[in-house]
Amino acid sequence: MINEALGRRLWPGLTPADMIGRQFELDGEGTTVIGVSKTGKYLVLQEGPRPFAYLALAQRFTATPTLFIRSRVEPALALRAARQELAALDPNIALQHQGTLSAWLTKYIAGQRLGVTLIGIFGLIGLSLAATGIYGLLSFNVAQRSREFGIRMALGANAADVVRLVLRHAAVLVIIGTVLGLGGAWAAGRLVSSFLFGVNPHDPMALIAVSLTLGVTALVASAVPVRRATAADAMSALRAD
């Protein structure tokens, strides 16, 4: 039995159904294809399509086989029963790396999961710093322009006009930061690709989602400065001038 990657290498252009019954040479022996499976992941999650052949253990014996048992009972009970059966066949059989597939996978991808977790934590820290920076810059801008806002309102501007002025300044900051951030993310995509599986680091939807998240964060961070700007006292501003 072969996978689709090996079939495409041996017989380009044929469908999996047409590959069944054909023969190819493996280790100097003729081998007949009896089935074609989907291409899976055999060594690492990030690997590309790997040609692979599945052989009957009775035909191609290996001294260190790996056995996968699918059972409807609890994994612990199935593992115990497997140990007993193997011990009955040969008491001298040495069993290594016994456990459930989920536990093995958890251990296998522990490093990648840790890397993704750290990236997520740093991302949240960066988002918090961005929100703090936007809040600080807008607060400073509102404090510097409080008299201007008061005069505008005294001359007929309403609260919505002042809000637009503040949000326009915030939008400029967000756009500049987003453009620079997306450029950095695009350049660093290859560095984090080893921690990703099934996700393209340059996925447009992911970049759009990050941009929208930054925009919402900036909007929330602008709430207090906007409120201060709309509370500008027109009479105090006129007396000061």
C-alpha positions in Angstrom: 0.0 0.0 0.0 1.4 3.4 -1.0 0.4 7.0 -0.3 -0.6 9.5 -2.9 2.8 11.3 -2.8 4.7 8.1 -3.8 2.0 7.3 -6.4 2.5 10.7 -8.1 6.2 10.2 -8.1 6.0 6.7 -9.7 3.2 7.4 -12.1 2.6 11.1 -12.7 -0.8 11.9 -14.1 -2.5 8.7 -12.9 -5.4 8.7 -10.5 -5.2 6.7 -7.3 -7.6 4.2 -8.7 -5.4 3.6 -11.8 -2.4 3.0 -9.6 -3.9 -0.1 -8.0 -2.5 -3.3 -9.5 0.6 -1.7 -10.8 4.1 -2.8 -9.8 7.3 -1.1 -8.8 10.6 -2.1 -7.4 11.3 -1.7 -3.7 14.6 -2.9 -2.2 15.3 -4.9 -5.3 12.0 -6.8 -5.2 8.8 -6.4 -7.2 5.9 -4.9 -5.2 2.3 -4.7 -6.3 0.1 -1.8 -5.2 -3.1 -3.0 -3.5 -4.3 0.4 -2.2 -3.5 4.1 -2.2 -3.9 6.2 1.0 -3.8 10.0 1.6 -0.4 11.5 2.3 0.1 12.0 6.0 2.8 13.4 8.3 5.4 10.8 9.2 8.2 12.5 11.0 7.5 16.2 11.8 4.3 18.3 11.4 6.0 20.8 9.1 7.3 18.3 6.6 6.2 18.4 3.0 4.6 15.5 1.1 6.7 12.5 1.8 6.5 9.4 -0.5 5.6 6.4 1.8 4.9 2.7 1.4 3.0 0.5 3.9 4.2 -3.1 4.0 2.9 -6.2 5.7 5.0 -7.1 8.7 5.0 -10.7 7.7 6.5 -9.8 4.4 9.0 -7.2 5.5 9.9 -7.9 9.1 11.7 -5.2 11.2 13.4 -5.8 14.5 11.9 -2.7 16.1 8.2 -2.5 14.9 5.8 0.2 16.1 2.4 -1.1 16.9 -0.7 1.1 17.0 -3.8 -0.4 18.6 -7.3 1.0 18.0 -9.7 0.0 20.7 -13.2 0.9 21.9 -12.3 0.4 25.6 -10.4 2.7 27.8 -6.8 3.2 26.6 -5.4 2.0 29.9 -7.3 -1.3 29.7 -6.3 -1.8 26.0 -2.7 -1.2 26.9 -2.8 -3.7 29.7 -4.4 -6.3 27.5 -1.8 -5.7 24.8 1.0 -6.2 27.3 -0.5 -9.5 28.5 -1.0 -10.8 24.9 2.6 -9.9 23.9 4.0 -11.4 27.1 2.1 -14.6 26.4 3.6 -14.7 22.9 7.1 -14.1 24.1 8.1 -13.2 27.7 11.4 -11.8 26.5 9.9 -9.0 24.3 11.1 -5.6 25.4 8.4 -3.0 25.2 9.4 0.7 24.9 7.5 4.0 24.7 4.2 2.5 25.9 1.3 4.9 26.1 -1.7 6.5 24.3 -1.3 8.3 21.0 -2.6 11.5 22.5 0.0 11.4 25.2 2.7 10.7 22.7 1.6 13.6 20.5 1.4 16.0 23.5 5.0 15.1 24.4 6.1 15.3 20.7 4.8 18.8 20.1 5.6 20.2 23.6 8.4 22.4 22.2 6.3 23.8 19.5 3.4 24.4 21.8 5.7 26.2 24.2 7.0 28.4 21.3 3.4 29.2 20.3 2.5 30.0 23.9 5.4 32.4 24.2 4.6 34.1 20.9 1.0 34.6 22.1 2.2 36.0 25.5 4.6 38.4 23.7 1.8 39.4 21.3 -0.5 40.3 24.2 2.3 42.3 25.9 2.8 44.1 22.6 -0.9 44.8 22.2 -1.0 46.1 25.8 2.0 48.4 25.1 0.3 49.6 21.9 -2.9 50.5 23.8 -0.9 52.2 26.5 1.1 54.2 23.9 -2.0 55.3 22.0 -3.7 56.3 25.3 -0.7 58.3 26.4 -0.2 60.1 23.1 -3.9 61.0 22.7 -4.1 62.2 26.3 -1.1 64.4 25.7 -2.6 65.6 22.5 -5.9 66.4 24.1 -4.2 68.2 27.0 -2.2 70.4 24.5 -5.3 71.2 22.5 -7.9 71.6 25.2 -8.1 75.4 24.7 -8.4 74.8 20.9 -11.3 72.4 21.5 -13.0 74.9 23.9 -12.7 77.7 21.3 -14.0 75.4 18.5 -17.0 74.5 20.7 -17.6 78.2 21.5 -17.6 79.0 17.8 -20.3 76.4 17.1 -18.5 73.1 16.9 -20.4 70.2 18.5 -19.0 67.2 20.4 -19.1 65.0 17.3 -16.7 67.5 15.6 -14.2 67.3 18.5 -14.5 63.5 18.6 -13.6 63.3 14.9 -10.6 65.5 15.4 -9.3 63.2 18.2 -10.1 60.0 16.4 -8.5 61.3 13.2 -5.2 61.7 15.1 -5.6 58.2 16.6 -6.3 56.8 13.1 -3.0 58.3 11.8 -1.1 56.6 14.6 -2.9 53.3 14.1 -2.3 53.3 10.3 1.4 54.1 10.7 1.8 51.4 13.4 -0.2 48.8 11.4 1.8 49.4 8.2 5.1 49.1 10.1 3.9 46.1 12.1 2.6 44.2 9.0 5.9 44.8 7.3 7.8 43.4 10.3 5.3 40.4 10.5 5.8 39.6 6.9 9.6 39.7 7.2 9.5 37.6 10.4 7.1 35.1 9.0 9.8 32.6 8.2 11.2 32.7 11.7 7.9 31.6 13.3 6.9 29.2 10.5 8.5 26.3 12.4 6.0 26.7 15.2 3.0 26.8 12.9 1.1 23.9 11.5 -1.7 24.3 9.0 -1.4 28.0 9.1 0.5 30.2 6.7 2.4 33.0 8.5 1.5 35.2 5.5 -2.2 34.3 5.6 -4.1 37.5 4.5 -7.0 36.7 6.8 -4.7 36.4 9.8 -3.0 39.7 9.0 -6.5 41.4 8.5 -7.6 39.9 11.9 -4.5 41.4 13.6 -5.1 44.8 12.0 -8.8 44.8 13.1 -7.7 43.8 16.6 -5.3 46.7 16.7 -8.0 49.1 15.4 -10.5 48.0 18.1 -7.8 48.3 20.8 -7.0 51.8 19.6 -10.7 52.7 19.7 -11.0 51.5 23.3 -7.8 53.3 24.3 -9.2 56.5 22.8 -12.4 56.5 24.9 -11.0 58.4 27.9 -9.1 61.1 25.8 -12.2 61.6 23.7 -14.3 62.1 26.8 -11.8 64.7 28.1 -11.8 66.5 24.7 -15.6 66.8 24.6 -15.6 68.1 28.2 -13.4 71.1 27.2 -14.8 74.3 28.8 -15.4 76.9 26.1 -15.7 79.9 28.5 -12.5 79.0 30.3 -10.7 78.8 26.9 -12.0 82.2 25.9 -11.0 83.8 29.2 -7.5 82.4 28.8 -7.2 84.0 25.4 
